[in-house]
Amino acid sequence: MIAALLLIFPVLVHTSNEKFFEKVSEDYKKGAVWIEVEPRQPDPNSESITLQCMDPETNVPCSEPYIIYKLTIPKN
């Protein structure tokens, strides 16, 4: 059972975020690197995968979605 979940989970994450991963692949080819940033709201004009605090008892968000890493193409 656990093995099946370990195989299925990455497929679900990738297919639900396919547009994001395609953009990351394109940017990697341009020399992009991940940089750590202070927790902040995602840029609405950029693709992102956000984190969000959830109350485990009520399953209600306890914060706004945020990012902690940003894919950046270094300027030469």
N, C-alpha and C positions, 0 to 999 in steps of 0.2 A: 504494500500500500504506500509506504513512504517513498519507495523508489519511483512509483508511478507519479506521485506528486512532484518529486524532484525533476522528473522529465517534463511534466505538463506545465509547471509554473513558468519556466523560461519562455515557453512557446506562447503562453497567454500574455505575458508581459510584452514580448516582442510584437505580437500581432496587434495588441491594443495601442501600442506606441510606435507603430511602423514608420509613420511620418517623421517622428523624432529621430529614430535610428538612421533613417536615410539621410537626414540633414547632418547628423554627426559624422557619418561616413564621408559625405562630400567635404565637410570642413576638415576632417583628419587629412584628407588628400591635399589640402591647402596648408597643412602644417599646424592646425589648431591643437591646443593643449587645454586641459582642465585646470582651472585655478580655483582655489578656495575663496569664498566671499563671505562677508558677514551675512547671517540669515536675513533674507529680504524677500519681498513679494516678487514673483516672476515678472519679467518684461512681457506685456501682452502681445508684443510684436515678434517674440522669439518662441521657438519650440522649447518646451521644458517638461521635466518630470518633477513634480512637487512633492514635498513632505507635508504632513499635517498631523498635529497632535489630536488624538481621539480619547475621549473618556472611556475606559474599558468597561465600566458598569452600564453606561447609557448608550454607548456607541455614537455619541454626539461630538462634533468637532469642538475642541477647546482652544483653537487658534485658527488664524487664516492660513491658507497654503503658503509655503515658502520654499526657497531654494538655498543651497549652501555651496554649490559648485557652479561655475559658469564656463562654457566652452568658448575660448578666445583664440582668435588668429593673431599671432604676434605681428607687430608692425616692424618691418625691416628698415 
